[in-house]
Amino acid sequence: MVHTEPGQGSVVSNAPRIKGSTNGACSGSGRLSPVVLQVRGIVLPEREERSFWIDGDRLRTEPVPDADIVVDGGWLLPGLVDVHTHPGTEVHDAPFSDEMLRRHLTDHRDAGVLLVRTPGSAARIPYWVDEDPQLPRVRSAGRWLATPGRFFPGLGRGVSEEDLVHAAVEEAKASSGWCKVIADWRHDEPALPRDILSAVVQAVHAIGGRVAAHCQTADGSLNAVRAGVDSLEHGMHLDPGLIDQMASQGTAFVPTLSAFGAGADRRRTEEPSARRDWWLAGWEAMLPNVRAAHEAGVTVLAGTDSFPCGTVTSEVEWLVRAGLSAETALGAASWSARSWLGLPGLVDGGPADLVAYDTDPTLDISALANPSRIILRGRVIA
C-alpha cells in the first residue's frame, strides 16, 4: 500500500465450436463439468499454435478422446497476475471485510487476473478463498507488519522492533510462506534498522519463507536490499547503485508505477513543501530505475496497489513506458509472475487457468483489458 504522504494465426474465432451436447458444460455457475473442453490457439510467449485438453482443473497436452467442446481461442496466455494488491480493504480507516474481499477478487477474475499476491492485509486471508473455485488463486503474506510510527494506525499488525522477527515468522507460517514488513514510512523519519530487517530475512528464510518489504525512502530501500529481501515493493528513491546487488541475490522489483503515476499530476499542483519535492524527486527516478533494473537482470513484476481491482493492464502499460518491451511487460503480469510465485504456465499438468484474446496483446497492450475468454480452474468464467 502506497504511503499517501508473430504473425497472425489462423485460429481467431471467438465462438466455441460445439461437438455434442453442452449440458453441464463448464460455466461461471460453478457446476462441475462432466465434459472435456479442448482449447486451441497461439500460446504466448512461445508464439506456437497448440491445443490443450482441460480435464478437471488441469491442462493436458495429450488428446483426451471425444472432447465435447472445442474452443478456438485466438491468442492464449496463462492467467494474468497482480503481485501487489490488497483486496478486502479500500480505505485506511475501514475494517477488513469478507464481502469486500470477495468483490475485489471477483473484479480481478473478471479482468483475467487469475492469480494474486497480497503483500500484507488488514487481516489474514480467510481459508474459504482457497476453497472457492470461482475466485483467483491467492498467495498471501498475512498481515502487514508495522513497527511503531511506520504505518497507518491500527491497519496492520503493530509490533515492536524487538518482536518483529517472531511476528514475521508467524505470519509467513500462517499464510502462503510470505510476510510483509513496512521498512520505512515518512520521508523525514528513520527507516527500520538494517540489522533488524536482516534478522527477519534470515529467520523467515530458515523456514522456507520469503520477505516483501515496503520501501519509499532511500534508507528504507538501502536497508531492504542489503538485508536480502525477496521483493522490493515500490522502491521509490532506490539508489541505482543497488540494482546489481538486487540482480545477483534475486530481489525482485515491484514498482507499482500505476499507483504513483495516478498521483503525480496532483502532487505537482500542491503548494511547494519538503514532502512534495521529496515525492516528486522519487517519482521522476522511478521509470529510469525500472528500466535499469530490467536491463541488469532484476525480475520486474506488475503490481497495482490501487483500486478498483482488476486494472493490471494499466501497470503493464506503465512498464512499457518505463522502457520494457511489450512482451516483457506482459510477462511481468503473466508467465514470468506465475513462475516467480511457483506456478507453471500453459504446460501439461499445469493449472487450467488461461485467458484468450482475439488479437496479439503484445502488439496492442490495451487489448489486455478485453479478454475474449477467461478459464479459471477449468471453468469458463466469461
N, C-alpha and C positions, 0 to 999 in steps of 0.2 A: 504494500500500500504506500503510495507516494505521500511523503510529508507535504502538506499543503502550503506551510511557511514556504521438332522433326517434321516432317511433312504432315499433311493432313491424312488421317486414316480413313478407311472405308466404313468403319463401324461408328456411326454417329447418330443412329436413330434413338430418339428419346422414349419411344413407346416399347413396352415389353412385347416380345413375340411369345404368344401363349401356346403351349403344347399341352393339350388335355385340359382337364378341369382345374380351376384355380380355387375350388372350395377349400377353405382353411389355409390358404397361402399366407406366407409371412406378411405381416402388416403392422402398422403402428398400434393396433389394438392390443398387442402383447400376447396374442394367442400363439401357442406352439405350432410350428409348421409341420404338417405331415408330408410336404412335398420337398423336392430338391430344386434349388434355384441355381441356374447357371448364369454367370455374368461374364461378358467378354468385352474387351476394349483395349485401348492403348495405355499401358501402365507407365506411370512416371515414378522415378526419374529415368528408367531404362529405355523408355520410348519403344517398347516392344508390344506387339499385339498378343494378348494372352486370353485364356479362358480360365475361370475359376468356378468350382462347384461348391456351393455352400451347404454343408451338411451339419445341421445344428448351428453352433456358433463358431465353427472352424472353416477355414478355407482349404479346399483340396485342389491340387493341380492335375490329378489323375481323374479322368472322366468317371462320373457316377452314372450308372446305367439309368436310362429313362428319366432324365431330368425333366421335370414338369413345366418349368418356366424358363425361357431363355431371354435374358435381358441384354440388348445391345447397349453397352454402357457409355460409349464415347471415350473420354479421357478419364482414367481411373487413378485415384490417389488413395494411399492409406488415410484413414480418418484424420482430420485436422487436429491440431494440438494447441492449447493455450497453456503455457508453462508458468504463467503468473496471473492467477485470477483468484478472487476472494468471494465465491458465492456464499450467500447466506446472510450477509450484512452489507448494506449500501452506504450508511452514514455512520460517522464516528461515535455518535451517542445512541445508536439503536442496538437493541439486543439481537443476538443470533436467532434466526427463525427457520424452522424446518420448512415452512411454506415458501419462504423466500428462497431457500436453498434449492428446493425443487424447481421453482420458476426459473432461477438463474441457470441451473444445469439444463433445463429444457431449452432455454434460449440458446445456450451453447450448442446443444444437439441439433436444433433446427437450422443452425448455420453450418452444420457439417463438422463441428468440433466434437469429436468423439472420445477425446482423452484430455483431461485437465490435470494440472498440478496446482494445488492450493498451498502456496508457501506462507502459511500462517492463516489462522481463522480466529474469530472471537470464541469459538467452541470447537471441540474436535468434531470432525465429520462423522455423523451417526452411521451405524452399521447398515441401516436399511438402504443406503445409497448403493453399496456394492451388490446388494441383492435385487435391485430393481433393473430389469433388462431394458427398460425404456430410457435409462439415464446413461450419460457418458461414463467411461471408466475414470476413476479419480485416484490420484496419487497425492496424499495429504501429508503436510508437515506438522499436523497438530496445531496447537495454539501458538500465536505469536509469543515469543519470549522477550520481555522488555524489562530492563533494569531501571531503577528509579529515574524519572525525568526523561526517558528516551522513547516515549510513545504516547498515543492518545490515552488519557487516564481511564483505566477500567476496561479498555477494549481487549487487550491481550492478557497473557498470564504474567502478572507482575512478580518478579523475583529479584532477590538481592544479587549482587555480583558474586557473593560467596556461594550462593545456592544455584548459580546458573548452570554449572556443569551437570549437576544431578538432574535439574529440570530438563535440560536438553536431551539427556539420555532417556529420561522418562517419556518425553513427547515423541522421540524417534521410535521407541519401542511400542508406543500406543497408536502409532499412525502407520504410514507406509514406509517407514525407515528414514524419513526426513525429519529435520527440525529446522525452525526458522528463528534466527537471532536478529534483533534490532541492534546493529553495530554502531549506529550513530543516530542523531536526530536533528537538533538545532545546529545551525551553522556556527553559532557563537558559543557552543558548549562542547566539552571534551567528548571524544568518541569512547566507545567501550575499550578498555585497556587491551593491548595486544596479547599479553600473557594469559588473560582470562579467556579470550577468544581462541587462542591456541590450545588451551586445556580443553575447551568444548570440542574442538575438532578432533583432538586425539581420543577423547573419551567416546564420542559418537562413532568415529571410525573403528574403534576397538570392538564395537558391537555390530559392525557391518552397516552402519547408517551413514547418512550424508547430511551436510550442513549448508543451508542457504543463509546468506547474510544481506540484510537491508543496509545499503550504503549510499549516502548522498554527499558526504563531505570527503575532502582529500584524505584526512586522517583515518576516517572510517574505512575507505577503500584500501588504503595502505595496510591497515591492520588486518583486514579480511584476507587480502592476497597473501601477505606474509604468514598469516596463520594457516593458510592452505584450505580455505573453504571450498566447497564443491560448486557453488554458484554465487556469483556476484549479482545481486539484484539492484537495478537502476545504474549504479556506478557513476553517478554524477560527480564531477571533479576528480575522476580517475586520472592518476598520473600515467601518461602513456609509457613511461619508463617501466611500469609494472606489467605491461602486456606480455612480454616474452616469458616472464615467470608464470603468468596465467596459462599460457600455452603449454609450457613444459610440465606443469603439475596438474593440468586438466581442469582448471577452474573455468566453468562456463560463464558466459556473459549474457544476462537477460536485461537489456537496457530499458524495456517498457517505453519506447520512444513515443508511442501514441498518447500515453498519459501525460508526458511532459509537453509534447507538441501542442496538445489541446489548450494548455495554459500559457504558452509563450506569448501570444499576442496580447492577452490580458495583462501579463506581467509588464510588458513594455509600456502600457498606459498608466501604470501605477506611479505614484509620486516617488521620486528618487529616494533610495534608502540603502543602507548597507545590505539588508536582506535581499532587496530587489536586484542590486548589482551582482551579489553573490550568485543568486539563482540564474540570472541571465548569462553570466560568465560560464557557469556549469553547463547550461543548455547549449551554448554555442560550441562547446567542445565535444558534445556527446556524439554527433554524427561522425566527425572525423575519428573519434576513438573507436566507434563501432567498426568503421571501415578498416582501421589499422589493426584491430583485434582479429578480424576475419582474415586479413592478409597474413597475420602472424601465425595463424593456425588455431586460434581460440574458437571453441564451439560457441557460436552466437545463436540464440534461440528467441522465439517470438512469444512474448507475454504482454497482455494488455493492461492489467492492473487498473481497469476502468469499467464503468457501467455506461450503457447496458452491456450485458454479457453477449457473447456471440459476435464480436467485432474484430476477430483476429485478422481479418483481411486488411484492416487499417494498419495493424502493426507490420504486416508483410510489406505493404506499400511504403511505410517509413523505412524499413530495412533496405528497400531498393533505393530510396532517396539517399540513404547513407552510403551507397556505393556497392552493395551486394548485387550479384546478378539475380534476375528474376527466379531462376531455378534454385539458387542457394537460399534466397529469402523464403521461397515456398517450402523448401526442405526444412527450414528452421521452424515451420509451423506444421510439418507433416512427418515425413520419413526420418529426418535427422532427429527431430524431437522425440519421436516414438522410440528410436533406438537408444537415445540417451536415457530415457526413462525405463528401458529394459523390455520394451515390447517390439516384436518384429513387424515388418511391413506386410506387403502383399506376397506372402510365401506360403508354401504348403504347410498346413498345421497352424498357421497364424490366426489371430483373431479375425472373424468375419466382420471387420469394420472398414468401410470404404465409402468414398464419395466419388460421384461421377459428374462430369461436365461435358457440355455439348461442344465446347471449344477448348483448345490448349490453354490452360491458365498461365503458363509461362510466357505466352505471347501477349496476354492481357490479364494482369493480376486482378483487376476489378471483377473478372469472371468468377473469382473465388466466392463472391457474395451470392452467387446464384447457382448452387449445385442443382443438377437435373435429377439426381437420385442420391439418397442417403441410406446406407445399410449399416445398422448397428447390432452387433451380436447376432448376426444372421437374419435380422428382421428388417424389412423395408420400412423405413420411417417416413420417407417422403419420396 
